[in-house]
Amino acid sequence: MKDNYDFSQGKRGAVIPTSPHQIKINIELDRDILNWFQAKVHEAGGGDYHELINQALREHIQQQPRQTLHSVH
C-alpha cells in the first residue's frame, strides 16, 4: 500500500453512468423485501438487485389492465 495517493484527476459521482431510460429516486423498502432481492442476486452468482426490482415491478404492471398504465402520471 502506498503512503499517498493522487486523486487530483479523480471524478466525483457514480462510476457507472445511469441509463438514459432510468431515473434515480430514493425509495423506502421494508428490510425483508430488500434482503430477498439481494439474496436472489447472491444465489445467482452476482448481478444487480435494482434490476430484479425493476423486473418484478414491470411484470406486475404488465399483469394489470391496460388503462392502469396509461392513467398513471
C-alpha positions, 0 to 999 in steps of 0.5 A: 500500500502506498503512503499517498495517493493522487486523486487530483484527476479523480471524478466525483459521482457514480462510476457507472453512468445511469441509463438514459431510460432510468431515473434515480429516486430514493425509495423506502423498502421494508428490510425483508423485501430488500434482503430477498432481492439481494439474496436472489442476486447472491444465489445467482452468482452476482448481478444487480438487485435494482434490476430484479426490482425493476423486473418484478415491478414491470411484470406486475404492471404488465399483469394489470389492465391496460388503462392502469398504465396509461392513467398513471402520471 
